[in-house]
Amino acid sequence: MSLGAVLMAAGSGSRMGFKPKCLLRLNGQTLMERLIEALMQAGVDELVVVLGHYHQDIAPFVRHEKAHCVLNPRPDEGQISSQRIGLQALKPTHDRIIMALADQPLIETVDVKQLLMEFKTRADNIEMVSPRLSSGPGNPVIISNTVRHDILKQGSNYGCRQWRGEHPSRAHQFLSDNPHFVCDVDTLEDVRALETSKGISLTWDPS
């Protein structure tokens, strides 16, 4: 079975002081590099990284032979536009596709493998799988190629959330207590809270 992935990193970082969140560093490695490593070590065969704002700054950190960048020319239209561009750019032959966000600092290979195992052991009618914690839904999300086709047949305002809303019986959220799935950084306050609560320090490249 072939595994594709879309990693979305097109936003303006407006709540982060207009800086690219995926270039925050943890232990000297950018979040972009960490997420690419986690996805690839989990067995991804092709990774599409969707860039928009700051694409010239971020692209040099996409250095894996199985990864390539595509540009969202209208990133301010929101996450759905990046989802659709990423899905369109993937080869059409993948059986499973991971939809991931580039601002999740704690996602590791083991977390991606857990998501893949939940998808592998899903009920026959399930086409979308994602984690859910007591605090709410998490990411990444994994979908079948059927969902990819369904999404791309619809209009520009249709993405994963809209598909799940129309097909609730075919979407499964597995219960988890793993905080990695719900940890993201949208603001400087989020960065400070992560250091205060978990002792995890995210920093910008001093250069």
Beta strands, then each sheet from edge to edge (+ up, - down):
strand 1: 3-9
strand 2: 25-26
strand 3: 29-30
strand 4: 46-51
strand 5: 67-71
strand 6: 96-101
strand 7: 128-133
strand 8: 136-137
strand 9: 141-144
strand 10: 171-175
strand 11: 202-203
sheet 1: 5+ 4+ 1+ 6+ 9- 7+ 8-
sheet 2: 5+ 4+ 1+ 6+ 9- 7+ 10+
sheet 3: 3+ 2- 11+
end
